[in-house]
């Protein structure tokens, strides 16, 4: 008997998350079965778009493509449109996975376009003068994904979605801090240029071990910038279903730990990819369980008005 298409999609999505993010893959196991399925399917679309633009597979390596990056993004936009319209039967499995998620959890098409805009910014080689400009980029590549993922978990309240966007921003700031040297080696600089000038650095200096101390200060500054967004996101976790809260609290703990380890290692981390080990992931799972199973706050504290705020682009169905 031939395999059910849904089972094939699930295996495809599991493979995508296993290759693309070991940290998030560990946390994703904690969702209830249906939420986990849709979270992984949505992730597979995000991963596919990222890989197509970067010429990678699972976020690794380099695949030479004769198609210019701009044309690749245009194709991603068209295939995404077809998938959201229910016309993606012959497309890559990532778009079929997206279509299945969109049928179960209607979301405004603008959210998906916002994510694709982030890849377009990378193709342009855009650099960012200030932290606020960088946060807009972080919204495109991660904040809006947090909003979409939270919608899959059942969130509809705009205040809760704001907190989901905050967690995406925190994740991306952590990722950028960790990968400063590796990204600079590929010609990509995400650190605010004003910060580099304050340290007397040029973008090319980021890969030079002779500037490791200055680079470490910049990385620590990004990690510090992520902290209020992690704190804001923590309040949103109490408004998710218990199993989803467990998964997201675990992921937040893992990613935040990466940033804290990076700061602790200082200049010694220059050019090294900081990660968490199995014991640290287990500790995050246990801490996440305590958060998810603990008392829920009767009233949500107002979100800090000083934090960068996501654009309003329609609401989920």
RONUKE-320801 format. One line per field, with one value per residue (C-alpha): residue number from 0; residue in one letter; x, z, y negated. Coordinates in steps of 0.2 Angstrom, whole numbers. Layout:
RONUKE-320801
num = NUM,...
residu = A,...
u = X,...
w = Z,...
v = Y,...
This chain:
RONUKE-320801
num = 0,1,2,3,4,5,6,7,8,9,10,11,12,13,14,15,16,17,18,19,20,21,22,23,24,25,26,27,28,29,30,31,32,33,34,35,36,37,38,39,40,41,42,43,44,45,46,47,48,49,50,51,52,53,54,55,56,57,58,59,60,61,62,63,64,65,66,67,68,69,70,71,72,73,74,75,76,77,78,79,80,81,82,83,84,85,86,87,88,89,90,91,92,93,94,95,96,97,98,99,100,101,102,103,104,105,106,107,108,109,110,111,112,113,114,115,116,117,118,119,120,121,122,123,124,125,126,127,128,129,130,131,132,133,134,135,136,137,138,139,140,141,142,143,144,145,146,147,148,149,150,151,152,153,154,155,156,157,158,159,160,161,162,163,164,165,166,167,168,169,170,171,172,173,174,175,176,177,178,179,180,181,182,183,184,185,186,187,188,189,190,191,192,193,194,195,196,197,198,199,200,201,202,203,204,205,206,207,208,209,210,211,212,213,214,215,216,217,218,219,220,221,222,223,224,225,226,227,228,229,230,231,232,233,234,235,236,237,238,239,240,241,242,243,244,245,246,247,248,249,250,251,252,253,254,255,256,257,258,259,260,261,262,263,264,265,266,267,268,269,270,271,272,273,274,275,276,277,278,279,280,281,282,283,284,285,286,287,288,289,290,291,292,293,294,295,296,297,298,299,300,301,302,303,304,305,306,307,308,309,310,311,312,313,314,315,316
residu = X,X,X,X,X,X,X,X,X,X,X,X,X,X,X,X,X,X,X,X,X,X,X,X,X,X,X,X,X,X,X,X,X,X,X,X,X,X,X,X,X,X,X,X,X,X,X,X,X,X,X,X,X,X,X,X,X,X,X,X,X,X,X,X,X,X,X,X,X,X,X,X,X,X,X,X,X,X,X,X,X,X,X,X,X,X,X,X,X,X,X,X,X,X,X,X,X,X,X,X,X,X,X,X,X,X,X,X,X,X,X,X,X,X,X,X,X,X,X,X,X,X,X,X,X,X,X,X,X,X,X,X,X,X,X,X,X,X,X,X,X,X,X,X,X,X,X,X,X,X,X,X,X,X,X,X,X,X,X,X,X,X,X,X,X,X,X,X,X,X,X,X,X,X,X,X,X,X,X,X,X,X,X,X,X,X,X,X,X,X,X,X,X,X,X,X,X,X,X,X,X,X,X,X,X,X,X,X,X,X,X,X,X,X,X,X,X,X,X,X,X,X,X,X,X,X,X,X,X,X,X,X,X,X,X,X,X,X,X,X,X,X,X,X,X,X,X,X,X,X,X,X,X,X,X,X,X,X,X,X,X,X,X,X,X,X,X,X,X,X,X,X,X,X,X,X,X,X,X,X,X,X,X,X,X,X,X,X,X,X,X,X,X,X,X,X,X,X,X,X,X,X,X,X,X,X,X,X,X,X,X,X,X,X,X,X,X
u = 0,7,11,-1,4,2,14,27,25,28,44,50,47,55,70,71,70,83,95,91,90,96,90,73,71,74,61,48,47,38,22,7,6,-5,4,21,16,10,25,37,28,29,47,51,44,55,70,67,66,82,91,85,91,108,111,112,104,98,108,124,136,135,125,130,114,113,98,101,96,83,74,75,65,53,50,48,35,25,26,20,6,0,2,-8,-22,-23,-14,2,0,14,26,41,35,39,25,13,17,14,-3,-8,-4,-13,-29,-29,-23,-28,-15,-14,-3,6,15,23,28,36,47,52,57,70,78,78,87,101,102,104,118,109,118,111,116,106,99,81,86,93,77,66,77,75,56,57,68,62,49,35,40,36,19,15,21,11,-4,-2,-2,-19,-14,-25,-24,-13,-4,1,7,17,26,29,37,48,54,58,68,78,82,88,99,107,110,118,129,135,138,147,163,156,144,158,168,154,153,138,138,122,130,124,137,136,142,157,163,162,174,185,182,178,167,183,190,177,186,203,208,218,201,194,191,182,171,167,161,150,143,140,130,119,116,111,99,90,87,72,64,67,59,44,42,41,25,17,22,9,-5,-1,-8,3,12,16,22,33,41,43,50,62,68,69,80,92,94,96,109,119,120,125,139,145,147,155,169,172,187,190,174,181,177,170,152,145,131,123,126,114,115,111,96,90,91,81,68,66,65,53,42,42,37,23,16,18,4,-2,-3,-20,-16,-3,8,9,22,37,33,52,53,53,35,30,20,1,-2,-19,-24,-26,-43
w = 0,-4,10,15,9,27,34,20,24,42,39,27,40,54,43,39,58,62,50,52,71,84,98,91,86,105,111,97,104,119,109,108,93,82,86,84,67,61,69,60,44,45,50,34,23,33,31,13,9,18,10,-8,-5,3,-8,6,13,30,33,29,14,-2,-18,-34,-43,-60,-55,-48,-30,-35,-46,-33,-21,-34,-37,-18,-18,-32,-25,-8,-15,-24,-8,2,-12,-11,-28,-23,-26,-38,-28,-17,-1,9,0,2,21,21,13,25,40,32,30,48,54,42,43,33,17,23,37,24,13,28,30,12,13,26,13,0,12,14,-5,-6,6,17,33,47,55,72,83,78,60,64,74,59,50,65,63,45,48,65,74,61,62,81,77,64,76,91,79,76,95,96,101,93,106,99,115,116,97,102,115,102,90,105,107,89,90,105,96,81,91,100,83,76,91,90,72,70,64,53,45,42,34,21,19,30,44,55,69,70,60,73,86,75,74,92,94,80,69,51,45,39,56,63,57,64,80,84,87,97,113,103,94,111,118,103,105,123,118,107,120,132,119,118,137,138,123,132,148,138,129,146,150,134,138,152,139,128,131,143,131,120,135,139,122,120,138,134,117,125,139,126,115,130,137,121,122,141,137,123,134,148,135,129,117,118,108,93,78,88,87,104,107,122,126,131,149,146,135,148,161,149,147,166,169,154,163,179,170,160,175,187,192,178,180,182,174,160,164,151,138,140,129,126,116,97,91,77,62,62,46,49,61,60,56
v = 0,-17,-29,-42,-60,-67,-54,-59,-77,-74,-64,-78,-91,-81,-79,-98,-103,-89,-96,-114,-117,-105,-117,-120,-101,-96,-108,-104,-86,-93,-99,-89,-78,-90,-106,-98,-92,-109,-118,-107,-109,-128,-127,-116,-131,-143,-132,-129,-147,-151,-137,-142,-160,-155,-140,-128,-112,-112,-128,-120,-120,-129,-123,-132,-138,-146,-156,-173,-176,-189,-176,-163,-175,-179,-160,-158,-172,-164,-146,-153,-162,-146,-136,-148,-148,-129,-127,-120,-101,-100,-111,-106,-97,-112,-122,-107,-107,-126,-124,-110,-122,-137,-126,-122,-139,-153,-168,-184,-182,-198,-188,-176,-191,-199,-184,-183,-202,-197,-186,-200,-211,-198,-197,-216,-214,-227,-233,-242,-258,-257,-244,-249,-246,-229,-225,-228,-215,-203,-205,-199,-184,-179,-190,-186,-168,-169,-176,-162,-149,-156,-156,-138,-135,-144,-161,-175,-189,-203,-206,-188,-189,-204,-193,-180,-192,-198,-180,-179,-195,-189,-173,-182,-194,-179,-171,-186,-188,-170,-171,-188,-181,-168,-180,-193,-179,-178,-196,-198,-211,-213,-222,-241,-250,-264,-252,-247,-265,-267,-252,-260,-244,-242,-227,-218,-219,-207,-192,-197,-188,-204,-213,-198,-209,-223,-210,-201,-218,-220,-202,-206,-222,-212,-199,-212,-220,-203,-202,-213,-204,-187,-195,-201,-184,-175,-184,-178,-160,-159,-162,-147,-129,-119,-108,-123,-133,-119,-118,-137,-140,-126,-134,-151,-144,-135,-150,-162,-151,-152,-171,-170,-157,-168,-183,-172,-166,-183,-185,-166,-163,-173,-162,-148,-142,-142,-129,-120,-102,-88,-91,-110,-105,-93,-107,-118,-105,-103,-122,-123,-110,-120,-136,-127,-118,-132,-145,-156,-175,-181,-198,-201,-216,-229,-227,-238,-253,-256,-239,-239,-235,-224,-231,-227,-218,-209,-196,-177,-169
